[in-house]
Amino acid sequence: MAAKIRKGDRVVVISGRDKGKVGEVLGVNPSEGRATVRGVNLGKRHQRQSASQQGGIITKEMPIHLSNLAVADPKDDKPTRVGFRFEGEGEDRKKVRFAKRSGDMING
C-alpha cells in the first residue's frame, strides 16, 4: 500500500497542543505510526558534550502520531484527505497522489 504521508510532505497538525501548525515532514516511521515534523512537537533534551556538538539542553522535534497529521492542500494549506489515481497511458502510466479537497496533485 502506498503511504499517505511521506518525507518532504507539507502537513497540518489536526489535534494536540500544536493544533493548526503547518510544517514539513522530516521523516516517517511506519512501524510505529509516527512522523517527525519541522517546528512541531518540540521537546527539550539533555545533550552530553561530544567532539562535534556542544553539551547542554537542546530543543528538538519529537515524533508525532500520524493520526494527528493531515496533508496540507497545495492550494490553501488547509487539511485534506489523500487520494490515488493513475495518470498517463501505457508504459508512461504512473500512480500519483492528489488532494481530495481541490483535486490538485501532491508533489513527492
Secondary structure, DSSP 8 states (H G I E B T S, - for coil): ---SS-TT-EEEE-SSTTTT-EEEEEEEETTTTEEEETTSSEEEEEE---SSS--EEEEEE--EEGGGEEEE-TTT--EE-EEEEEESSGGG-EEEEEETTT--B---
